[in-house]
Amino acid sequence: MTRDALMIVEGDVLGRDDVLTAFRGTAPWDAYEIHEPAVVRLGERAGILAYRAVARRGDEVADLRMSTTYLYDDGAWHVAAHQQTPA
């Protein structure tokens, strides 16, 4: 993630540190599927990946629409912004 990355979720906008804290306190998904991926190039060093994801953790199922904006810097792709909304 970039230093100023944001994650936009239902009812909240989280900065990078908040996202990392939330990930540390949450069990990983048991399985996930990506559907309908679409890529929008924003020049040579940035792009957006939009998709529908279905993820499962135990009996919990999440069906989400997502978009992630990536920035290429220092030889690697980094998440600059991620947005997710229930389908």
Long-range contacts (C-beta under 8 A, 24 or more apart in sequence): 1-78, 1-79, 1-80, 2-71, 2-73, 2-78, 2-79, 2-80, 4-80, 5-78, 5-79, 5-80, 5-81, 5-82, 6-80, 6-81, 6-82, 7-81, 7-82, 7-83, 7-84, 8-81, 8-82, 8-83, 8-84, 9-83, 9-84, 10-84, 10-85, 10-86, 27-57, 28-57, 29-55, 29-56, 29-57, 30-56, 30-57, 30-58, 31-55, 31-56, 32-56, 42-69, 44-72, 45-71, 45-72, 45-73, 46-70, 46-71, 46-72, 46-80, 52-87, 53-84, 62-86, 63-87
